[in-house]
């Protein structure tokens, strides 16, 4: 993307700055200057910015586009429901069907409460944990992201100390830190919130240690607290069901969103039987939470996850990307680390505390039509086929060359 | 709706109870036993339940269906955007256009932050008010509904005292009660939250007294606090712009949702220039908040609000309904009160503290194909034409007869 190819972008940004605080807010604002901020069109794994520049997209809407944008079978399922209607004064049969599908799929889950934002789902988990246990303290990993509500937002402006009064932190994969925090809660521990793996921004990703996951489960059992798994970011990409099932660890409550309806707005809190009564006692609602079109899209998305073996496909393409990037970096004499699951790529450079290298790398890639993120985990989708990843790699090689030249 | 016509409903409820806490949760669960809980289809002002029973719908999805379900021009606008894509990693030009339309339309508004739930919009107002003022206390009217987050949910299960530590109440239309609460805040008043009129559930509705609205503005100005207007429920039905503009009162922050995209999930916080910097400093985001399809639907919905003179149309049909119901009640020797704006009907019976009369009335109406709510304000939509209201009235007459016979 050359300067001259940003005419419409810059004009739109000037308009946006008049009517939107900062022009763009939220996660879409958190990109270096060279990255596009406004999108015009998307199809599969490709997006086009407002100036018509095309990108192979490795952010996938920060997760929602699991199968690729405008997946025809999902669009057809959504269209069929749309003919019947979307926002009623109550649910449709789609909600019941989706509850049945998810409780069959996720081992710990006996019920689901559908909502719209990932933040809704994590907040419902916290509220249900407190209602069920009658206790107050929640433990979260320091640096983990669980949403943008006052109790969890990473930005403190407008947030009161009271909003966090019963929130304590631990260090991911450090069981002693959890034991310490749980003990300090002094019998008032309502729940421990964890991500399936450490996927913090600005930080190398970290897979969970099996003994850590099992240790969390034991501490929750010993304290009568809820184990809350935040699957919003990684759900449907990582495993078929709950992320820690293969470790023998089941959550009590889990939060899901993003990818579940391939871009249609939907999230859900899943829970085990012991927490059903508390889920009935809290008040969970939103104007659009019965929206049947998003639920129809989710039913078809989840069907396709199995039919198309999405987890396996994403693993294969993620490995292809990781291997290719590794080889290229080495060839250019650069040392990079790629961490976390291959389906959610994350790349960092050695000796790059100020992110100068990774910013240059992703900016050069973006200028060559490959949309990469410098400090947030990326996302693969089913529409990334072998040839798309291969095409992206031909361009990242030049981006590595630019980094090698500059440093 | 006879008992035999509920076969599918009861079977679906049995399935739902297995996978959804309570079977149906949220506002859709808050109806008497005779009311349908599961919907199959909707068109204009008509909905059909899962057993095929047809209703003239006076709830409109609890607000979202402003023009009627499946309004062809809104659906066409949404479809055009859907061809381009929905959930990108950033916004599209639709967000900027919608920001321009809303800031032109609502007098106090210089900017907007788009979100999904009404609760998102009211919570953003609170957070921005606190960030801007550096103060903590929020005043809300006792009994008013501003969402389902811990700070505002009407149900206390799972909510901590800390979540409400800086929340105080006043009585709607009682300026002395506001003055008292504001004074008790002792210089720590961040904002006063108000609904355009008192639309509490289980309570006759109450229009705002002009001197009350003006008094709130004066108190906020004197204390350096934000006046926050919650337009989620009534917005786009009551007035063209802000609800209190005709009284000469502008909010600092306002929350909107429900009707703005005719059923597509979208809400927004609007704010004045003085609060823009605080809106930039907080972290406002959600996985689907850039969703372009809902914004395209909103642009067309708002265009149609003007073109079709929706506020005036709803007033005319609301008056027709109110006059008809009044005449019928009188003819049956019943005393009813109809309160609030005619576009958001609310009916109660004299000497009916346990709601027995109004429950019987709405249940009898529902059995005759007119969906009314016993203790929540109802909603008109543009698709309620004169003949639909007239048809509904032929059936409510029989429902009043049943009440007159029973009491």
Interface residues (C-beta under 8 A of the other chain):
Chain A: X12 X15 X16 X18 X19 X20 X21 X22 X24 X25 X26 X27 X28 X31 X36 X37 X38 X39 X40 X41 X42 X43 X47 X50 X57 X59 X60 X61 X62 X63 X64 X65 X69 X70 X75 X82 X83 X84 X85 X86 X87 X88 X89 X90 X91 X92 X93 X95 X96 X99 X100 X102 X103 X110 X111 X112 X113 X116 X117 X118 X119 X120 X123 X126 X127 X128 X129 X130 X131 X132 X136 X148 X149 X150 X151 X153 X154 X155 X157 X158 X159 X160 X162 X163 X165 X166 X232 X257 X258 X263 X264 X265 X267 X271 X276 X277 X278 X279 X280 X281 X282 X283 X284 X285 X286 X287 X288 X289 X290 X291 X292 X294 X371
Chain B: X12 X15 X16 X18 X19 X20 X21 X22 X24 X25 X26 X27 X28 X29 X31 X36 X37 X38 X39 X40 X41 X42 X43 X47 X50 X57 X59 X60 X61 X62 X63 X64 X65 X69 X70 X75 X82 X83 X84 X85 X86 X87 X88 X89 X90 X91 X92 X93 X95 X96 X99 X100 X102 X103 X110 X111 X112 X113 X116 X117 X118 X119 X120 X123 X126 X127 X128 X129 X130 X131 X132 X136 X148 X149 X150 X151 X153 X154 X155 X157 X158 X159 X160 X162 X163 X165 X166 X232 X257 X258 X263 X264 X265 X267 X271 X276 X277 X278 X279 X280 X281 X282 X283 X284 X285 X286 X287 X288 X289 X290 X291 X294 X371
